[in-house]
Amino acid sequence: MKSNTSNMDIKLIVYGGLLAIIKLVYLFFDFYNILDFVVYVIAGFALGGKIPKNRWFIGLLLALPTFAICLVFVLNLGYSQIIKGVGTSFAISLILIPLSTAIGILAKHTQQRKSKS
């Protein structure tokens, strides 16, 4: 019998896969690092209620599929190309996506704590 945590982990990775597909769609628009921030804060906030407060880092599974896609791009481009400016936005996304997801999750937990008071 699977625990609720393992079911939640699978659901978060599936939602993360959907977010990765969404990222591939808006990849061709300008300012997509800003869109990364907005989309992942909203996703973290929307799904933050399903994540236990004492294990909020599990919510970073939402960012895992997109993080993997960005990591593949950065590794394939190489350091020399990123220094020249090619693929810099993917390198920024490696930091921005997990950070914005964590911000959304922690904001949801703060809102829930304030509403209980």
HUUR-V744294 format. One record per helix or strand. SS is the DSSP state (h for helix, s for strand). FROM is the first residue (numbers start at 1). LEN is the number of residues. If there is no record, write none. Layout:
# HUUR-V744294
<<SS;FROM;LEN> <SS;FROM;LEN>>
This chain:
# HUUR-V744294
<<h;4;23> <h;32;19> <h;53;25> <h;79;6> <h;88;29>>
